[in-house]
């Protein structure tokens, strides 16, 4: 269904894939942020990341998709230093929620997000076979 693309001789990337070839139903998830169902944000980057992933997975489940169907993510962060300081916790959340699946990704530092309390926003594309 999905095939990771790694050109011969290239080093395997850590935490993402360079490319994925996929066939199936496309599922697009709009930018999700780290608030809960009543609009409250947890404290800290890693906690917001966890909630953002949980929100994303809940939407994917509505399409019959799971973490293994994710082919692309774009992360928008408001503070690179904060993101780098939270990488260990981000990795733990990733392994717990997503597992050993690594889609294509980009992380972009932005001046701000529409919700002032948001520290991260993630757009996701999945392909369900």
RAZIUR-V452590 format. One record per residue. N is the residue number from 1. RES is the residue in three letters. BURIAL is + if it has 24 or more other ideal C-beta (glycine too) atoms within 12 Angstrom, else -. Layout:
# RAZIUR-V452590
n=N res=RES burial=BURIAL
n=N res=RES burial=BURIAL
This chain:
# RAZIUR-V452590
n=1 res=UNK burial=-
n=2 res=UNK burial=+
n=3 res=UNK burial=-
n=4 res=UNK burial=-
n=5 res=UNK burial=-
n=6 res=UNK burial=-
n=7 res=UNK burial=-
n=8 res=UNK burial=-
n=9 res=UNK burial=-
n=10 res=UNK burial=-
n=11 res=UNK burial=-
n=12 res=UNK burial=-
n=13 res=UNK burial=-
n=14 res=UNK burial=-
n=15 res=UNK burial=-
n=16 res=UNK burial=+
n=17 res=UNK burial=+
n=18 res=UNK burial=-
n=19 res=UNK burial=-
n=20 res=UNK burial=+
n=21 res=UNK burial=-
n=22 res=UNK burial=+
n=23 res=UNK burial=-
n=24 res=UNK burial=-
n=25 res=UNK burial=-
n=26 res=UNK burial=-
n=27 res=UNK burial=+
n=28 res=UNK burial=-
n=29 res=UNK burial=+
n=30 res=UNK burial=-
n=31 res=UNK burial=+
n=32 res=UNK burial=+
n=33 res=UNK burial=+
n=34 res=UNK burial=+
n=35 res=UNK burial=+
n=36 res=UNK burial=-
n=37 res=UNK burial=-
n=38 res=UNK burial=-
n=39 res=UNK burial=-
n=40 res=UNK burial=-
n=41 res=UNK burial=+
n=42 res=UNK burial=-
n=43 res=UNK burial=-
n=44 res=UNK burial=-
n=45 res=UNK burial=+
n=46 res=UNK burial=+
n=47 res=UNK burial=+
n=48 res=UNK burial=+
n=49 res=UNK burial=+
n=50 res=UNK burial=+
n=51 res=UNK burial=+
n=52 res=UNK burial=+
n=53 res=UNK burial=+
n=54 res=UNK burial=+
n=55 res=UNK burial=+
n=56 res=UNK burial=+
n=57 res=UNK burial=+
n=58 res=UNK burial=-
n=59 res=UNK burial=+
n=60 res=UNK burial=+
n=61 res=UNK burial=-
n=62 res=UNK burial=-
n=63 res=UNK burial=-
n=64 res=UNK burial=-
n=65 res=UNK burial=+
n=66 res=UNK burial=+
n=67 res=UNK burial=+
n=68 res=UNK burial=+
n=69 res=UNK burial=+
n=70 res=UNK burial=+
n=71 res=UNK burial=+
n=72 res=UNK burial=+
n=73 res=UNK burial=+
n=74 res=UNK burial=+
n=75 res=UNK burial=+
n=76 res=UNK burial=+
n=77 res=UNK burial=+
n=78 res=UNK burial=+
n=79 res=UNK burial=-
n=80 res=UNK burial=-
n=81 res=UNK burial=-
n=82 res=UNK burial=-
n=83 res=UNK burial=+
n=84 res=UNK burial=-
n=85 res=UNK burial=-
n=86 res=UNK burial=+
n=87 res=UNK burial=-
n=88 res=UNK burial=-
n=89 res=UNK burial=-
n=90 res=UNK burial=+
n=91 res=UNK burial=-
n=92 res=UNK burial=-
n=93 res=UNK burial=+
n=94 res=UNK burial=+
n=95 res=UNK burial=-
n=96 res=UNK burial=-
n=97 res=UNK burial=+
n=98 res=UNK burial=+
n=99 res=UNK burial=-
n=100 res=UNK burial=-
n=101 res=UNK burial=+
n=102 res=UNK burial=+
n=103 res=UNK burial=+
n=104 res=UNK burial=+
n=105 res=UNK burial=+
n=106 res=UNK burial=-
n=107 res=UNK burial=+
n=108 res=UNK burial=-
n=109 res=UNK burial=-
n=110 res=UNK burial=-
n=111 res=UNK burial=-
n=112 res=UNK burial=-
n=113 res=UNK burial=+
n=114 res=UNK burial=-
n=115 res=UNK burial=-
n=116 res=UNK burial=-
n=117 res=UNK burial=+
n=118 res=UNK burial=+
n=119 res=UNK burial=+
n=120 res=UNK burial=+
n=121 res=UNK burial=+
n=122 res=UNK burial=+
n=123 res=UNK burial=+
n=124 res=UNK burial=+
n=125 res=UNK burial=+
n=126 res=UNK burial=+
n=127 res=UNK burial=+
n=128 res=UNK burial=+
n=129 res=UNK burial=-
